[in-house]
Amino acid sequence: MRIDTLSTFPDMYDSVMGTSMMRLARERGVIEFHAYDLRDWTHDRHRSTDDYPYGGGSGLVMKCDPVYEAMESILGLSSGSLPESKADVPSARVIFLSPHGRTFDDRYALELSKCDRLVFVCGHYEGMDERVYALADDMISLGDYVLTSGELASMVVIDAVVRKLDGVLGAEDGAADESFATGLLEYPQYTRPANFRGMEVPEVLLSGHHAKIEKWRRQTSLRRTLELRPDLIEEYIESDRISESDLIFLKKSLDGKA
């Protein structure tokens, strides 16, 4: 997968994309990453990417002309051809981070992980000229709050997506049991020592009985989700992933018998 970012602060990606799983993904050739500086497509001596909003108001708005020029260059299109020629690059999925976008979740991450190329256009300041959104294939929101810049939001999306790619995590099924991947919160995890300041690891995990361990993990995952995210339980019950044994356990839990 190729991932491009266009922003006014491309250096912000150095740490995130140069450490941990993101670094390994790049070294293994799973992803190719490029961070572009929007200022490289400005033409004034101040390299301005923003200006005052028409109609007045506080803050500054990011200009549309450097974004269009940058995207034409990044996508390999002729100058002045966007937005009409965007269809000529079907492999590139152009993503804007915006409060009025679709809320990001694990299913969205899985959807994006199947793309060949993702291009993130990151806003800053008060917002972006509305005309840039004609370039968007996706508008993504992380939630009902505001961040300083789109770079931060894009890092979250990139990390969640890249973790889904084969060859990134150490274990082959490393992402399969994580929270939300199955529609539920993940079960509790423990490591040595077995007893720490009077807090003991559940005995079943020390038993070596794999069937019992799997049952315990499944049930604690169901119980934890029921207690902490009942909204997820409702979706899970309505999905085709729930089993008869899950339904029986949830009913007992709701009745206080499990």
Contacts in CASP RR format, 6 or more apart in sequence:
PFRMAT RR
TARGET T0000
AUTHOR 0000-0000-0000
METHOD contacts of the structure
MODEL  1
MRIDTLSTFPDMYDSVMGTSMMRLARERGVIEFHAYDLRDWTHDRHRSTD
DYPYGGGSGLVMKCDPVYEAMESILGLSSGSLPESKADVPSARVIFLSPH
GRTFDDRYALELSKCDRLVFVCGHYEGMDERVYALADDMISLGDYVLTSG
ELASMVVIDAVVRKLDGVLGAEDGAADESFATGLLEYPQYTRPANFRGME
VPEVLLSGHHAKIEKWRRQTSLRRTLELRPDLIEEYIESDRISESDLIFL
KKSLDGKA
1 30 0 8 1.000
1 31 0 8 1.000
1 32 0 8 1.000
1 113 0 8 1.000
1 115 0 8 1.000
1 116 0 8 1.000
1 117 0 8 1.000
1 118 0 8 1.000
1 162 0 8 1.000
1 165 0 8 1.000
2 31 0 8 1.000
2 32 0 8 1.000
2 33 0 8 1.000
2 34 0 8 1.000
2 116 0 8 1.000
2 117 0 8 1.000
2 118 0 8 1.000
3 31 0 8 1.000
3 32 0 8 1.000
3 33 0 8 1.000
3 34 0 8 1.000
3 117 0 8 1.000
3 118 0 8 1.000
3 119 0 8 1.000
3 120 0 8 1.000
3 158 0 8 1.000
3 162 0 8 1.000
4 33 0 8 1.000
4 34 0 8 1.000
4 35 0 8 1.000
4 36 0 8 1.000
4 74 0 8 1.000
4 117 0 8 1.000
4 118 0 8 1.000
4 119 0 8 1.000
4 120 0 8 1.000
5 13 0 8 1.000
5 33 0 8 1.000
5 34 0 8 1.000
5 35 0 8 1.000
5 36 0 8 1.000
5 119 0 8 1.000
5 120 0 8 1.000
5 122 0 8 1.000
5 151 0 8 1.000
5 154 0 8 1.000
6 36 0 8 1.000
6 38 0 8 1.000
6 67 0 8 1.000
6 70 0 8 1.000
6 71 0 8 1.000
6 74 0 8 1.000
6 119 0 8 1.000
6 120 0 8 1.000
6 121 0 8 1.000
6 122 0 8 1.000
7 35 0 8 1.000
7 36 0 8 1.000
7 37 0 8 1.000
7 38 0 8 1.000
7 120 0 8 1.000
7 121 0 8 1.000
7 122 0 8 1.000
7 123 0 8 1.000
7 124 0 8 1.000
7 149 0 8 1.000
7 150 0 8 1.000
7 151 0 8 1.000
7 154 0 8 1.000
8 37 0 8 1.000
8 38 0 8 1.000
8 39 0 8 1.000
8 49 0 8 1.000
8 62 0 8 1.000
8 122 0 8 1.000
8 123 0 8 1.000
8 124 0 8 1.000
8 149 0 8 1.000
9 124 0 8 1.000
9 149 0 8 1.000
9 151 0 8 1.000
10 35 0 8 1.000
10 36 0 8 1.000
10 37 0 8 1.000
11 35 0 8 1.000
12 149 0 8 1.000
12 151 0 8 1.000
12 152 0 8 1.000
12 155 0 8 1.000
13 33 0 8 1.000
13 35 0 8 1.000
13 151 0 8 1.000
13 155 0 8 1.000
16 22 0 8 1.000
16 155 0 8 1.000
16 158 0 8 1.000
16 159 0 8 1.000
17 23 0 8 1.000
17 26 0 8 1.000
17 33 0 8 1.000
17 35 0 8 1.000
17 158 0 8 1.000
18 26 0 8 1.000
21 159 0 8 1.000
21 162 0 8 1.000
21 163 0 8 1.000
21 168 0 8 1.000
21 169 0 8 1.000
22 31 0 8 1.000
22 33 0 8 1.000
22 158 0 8 1.000
22 159 0 8 1.000
22 162 0 8 1.000
24 168 0 8 1.000
25 31 0 8 1.000
25 162 0 8 1.000
25 165 0 8 1.000
25 167 0 8 1.000
25 168 0 8 1.000
26 32 0 8 1.000
26 33 0 8 1.000
28 167 0 8 1.000
28 168 0 8 1.000
30 162 0 8 1.000
30 165 0 8 1.000
30 166 0 8 1.000
30 167 0 8 1.000
30 168 0 8 1.000
31 162 0 8 1.000
31 165 0 8 1.000
36 70 0 8 1.000
36 74 0 8 1.000
38 49 0 8 1.000
38 66 0 8 1.000
38 67 0 8 1.000
38 70 0 8 1.000
39 47 0 8 1.000
39 49 0 8 1.000
39 66 0 8 1.000
40 70 0 8 1.000
41 66 0 8 1.000
41 67 0 8 1.000
41 69 0 8 1.000
41 70 0 8 1.000
41 73 0 8 1.000
42 48 0 8 1.000
42 49 0 8 1.000
42 66 0 8 1.000
48 63 0 8 1.000
49 62 0 8 1.000
49 63 0 8 1.000
49 66 0 8 1.000
49 124 0 8 1.000
50 60 0 8 1.000
50 61 0 8 1.000
50 62 0 8 1.000
50 63 0 8 1.000
50 124 0 8 1.000
50 125 0 8 1.000
51 60 0 8 1.000
51 61 0 8 1.000
51 63 0 8 1.000
52 59 0 8 1.000
52 60 0 8 1.000
52 61 0 8 1.000
53 59 0 8 1.000
53 60 0 8 1.000
53 61 0 8 1.000
53 126 0 8 1.000
58 126 0 8 1.000
59 125 0 8 1.000
59 126 0 8 1.000
60 125 0 8 1.000
60 126 0 8 1.000
61 125 0 8 1.000
61 126 0 8 1.000
61 127 0 8 1.000
61 128 0 8 1.000
61 129 0 8 1.000
62 123 0 8 1.000
62 124 0 8 1.000
62 125 0 8 1.000
62 127 0 8 1.000
62 128 0 8 1.000
62 129 0 8 1.000
62 132 0 8 1.000
63 129 0 8 1.000
64 128 0 8 1.000
64 129 0 8 1.000
64 131 0 8 1.000
64 132 0 8 1.000
67 121 0 8 1.000
67 128 0 8 1.000
67 129 0 8 1.000
67 132 0 8 1.000
67 135 0 8 1.000
68 80 0 8 1.000
68 82 0 8 1.000
68 83 0 8 1.000
68 132 0 8 1.000
68 135 0 8 1.000
69 79 0 8 1.000
71 77 0 8 1.000
71 82 0 8 1.000
71 94 0 8 1.000
71 119 0 8 1.000
71 121 0 8 1.000
71 135 0 8 1.000
72 78 0 8 1.000
72 79 0 8 1.000
72 80 0 8 1.000
72 81 0 8 1.000
72 82 0 8 1.000
74 119 0 8 1.000
75 86 0 8 1.000
75 89 0 8 1.000
75 92 0 8 1.000
75 119 0 8 1.000
76 89 0 8 1.000
77 85 0 8 1.000
77 86 0 8 1.000
77 88 0 8 1.000
77 89 0 8 1.000
78 85 0 8 1.000
82 135 0 8 1.000
83 134 0 8 1.000
83 135 0 8 1.000
86 94 0 8 1.000
86 135 0 8 1.000
91 115 0 8 1.000
91 116 0 8 1.000
91 117 0 8 1.000
92 116 0 8 1.000
92 117 0 8 1.000
92 118 0 8 1.000
92 119 0 8 1.000
93 112 0 8 1.000
93 115 0 8 1.000
93 117 0 8 1.000
93 118 0 8 1.000
93 119 0 8 1.000
93 137 0 8 1.000
93 138 0 8 1.000
94 119 0 8 1.000
94 121 0 8 1.000
94 135 0 8 1.000
94 136 0 8 1.000
94 137 0 8 1.000
94 138 0 8 1.000
95 112 0 8 1.000
95 118 0 8 1.000
95 119 0 8 1.000
95 120 0 8 1.000
95 121 0 8 1.000
95 136 0 8 1.000
95 137 0 8 1.000
95 138 0 8 1.000
95 139 0 8 1.000
95 140 0 8 1.000
95 154 0 8 1.000
95 157 0 8 1.000
96 120 0 8 1.000
96 121 0 8 1.000
96 123 0 8 1.000
96 128 0 8 1.000
96 132 0 8 1.000
96 133 0 8 1.000
96 135 0 8 1.000
96 136 0 8 1.000
96 138 0 8 1.000
96 139 0 8 1.000
96 140 0 8 1.000
97 120 0 8 1.000
97 121 0 8 1.000
97 122 0 8 1.000
97 123 0 8 1.000
97 139 0 8 1.000
97 140 0 8 1.000
97 141 0 8 1.000
97 142 0 8 1.000
97 150 0 8 1.000
97 153 0 8 1.000
97 154 0 8 1.000
97 157 0 8 1.000
98 128 0 8 1.000
98 133 0 8 1.000
98 139 0 8 1.000
98 140 0 8 1.000
98 141 0 8 1.000
99 141 0 8 1.000
99 143 0 8 1.000
99 144 0 8 1.000
99 146 0 8 1.000
100 139 0 8 1.000
100 141 0 8 1.000
101 139 0 8 1.000
101 140 0 8 1.000
101 141 0 8 1.000
102 108 0 8 1.000
102 138 0 8 1.000
102 139 0 8 1.000
102 140 0 8 1.000
102 141 0 8 1.000
103 141 0 8 1.000
103 142 0 8 1.000
103 143 0 8 1.000
104 140 0 8 1.000
104 141 0 8 1.000
104 142 0 8 1.000
104 143 0 8 1.000
104 156 0 8 1.000
104 157 0 8 1.000
104 160 0 8 1.000
105 180 0 8 1.000
106 160 0 8 1.000
106 180 0 8 1.000
106 181 0 8 1.000
106 183 0 8 1.000
108 140 0 8 1.000
109 157 0 8 1.000
109 160 0 8 1.000
109 161 0 8 1.000
109 163 0 8 1.000
109 164 0 8 1.000
110 164 0 8 1.000
112 118 0 8 1.000
112 138 0 8 1.000
112 157 0 8 1.000
112 161 0 8 1.000
113 161 0 8 1.000
113 162 0 8 1.000
113 164 0 8 1.000
113 165 0 8 1.000
118 158 0 8 1.000
118 161 0 8 1.000
120 154 0 8 1.000
120 157 0 8 1.000
120 158 0 8 1.000
121 132 0 8 1.000
121 135 0 8 1.000
121 136 0 8 1.000
122 149 0 8 1.000
122 150 0 8 1.000
122 151 0 8 1.000
122 153 0 8 1.000
122 154 0 8 1.000
123 149 0 8 1.000
123 150 0 8 1.000
124 148 0 8 1.000
124 149 0 8 1.000
124 150 0 8 1.000
124 151 0 8 1.000
133 139 0 8 1.000
140 153 0 8 1.000
140 157 0 8 1.000
142 153 0 8 1.000
142 156 0 8 1.000
142 157 0 8 1.000
147 153 0 8 1.000
162 168 0 8 1.000
163 169 0 8 1.000
163 175 0 8 1.000
164 175 0 8 1.000
169 175 0 8 1.000
175 181 0 8 1.000
176 182 0 8 1.000
177 186 0 8 1.000
177 187 0 8 1.000
178 186 0 8 1.000
179 185 0 8 1.000
179 186 0 8 1.000
180 232 0 8 1.000
182 221 0 8 1.000
182 241 0 8 1.000
183 225 0 8 1.000
183 232 0 8 1.000
183 235 0 8 1.000
183 236 0 8 1.000
183 239 0 8 1.000
183 241 0 8 1.000
184 221 0 8 1.000
184 222 0 8 1.000
184 224 0 8 1.000
184 225 0 8 1.000
184 232 0 8 1.000
184 233 0 8 1.000
184 236 0 8 1.000
185 221 0 8 1.000
185 224 0 8 1.000
185 225 0 8 1.000
185 228 0 8 1.000
185 229 0 8 1.000
185 232 0 8 1.000
186 221 0 8 1.000
187 216 0 8 1.000
187 217 0 8 1.000
187 218 0 8 1.000
187 220 0 8 1.000
187 221 0 8 1.000
187 224 0 8 1.000
188 202 0 8 1.000
188 220 0 8 1.000
188 224 0 8 1.000
190 201 0 8 1.000
190 202 0 8 1.000
190 205 0 8 1.000
194 200 0 8 1.000
194 201 0 8 1.000
194 206 0 8 1.000
195 201 0 8 1.000
202 216 0 8 1.000
204 212 0 8 1.000
204 213 0 8 1.000
204 216 0 8 1.000
205 213 0 8 1.000
205 216 0 8 1.000
207 213 0 8 1.000
218 246 0 8 1.000
219 249 0 8 1.000
219 258 0 8 1.000
222 233 0 8 1.000
222 246 0 8 1.000
222 249 0 8 1.000
222 250 0 8 1.000
222 253 0 8 1.000
223 253 0 8 1.000
223 258 0 8 1.000
225 232 0 8 1.000
225 233 0 8 1.000
225 236 0 8 1.000
226 233 0 8 1.000
226 250 0 8 1.000
226 253 0 8 1.000
226 254 0 8 1.000
233 250 0 8 1.000
236 242 0 8 1.000
236 246 0 8 1.000
237 247 0 8 1.000
237 250 0 8 1.000
249 258 0 8 1.000
252 258 0 8 1.000
END
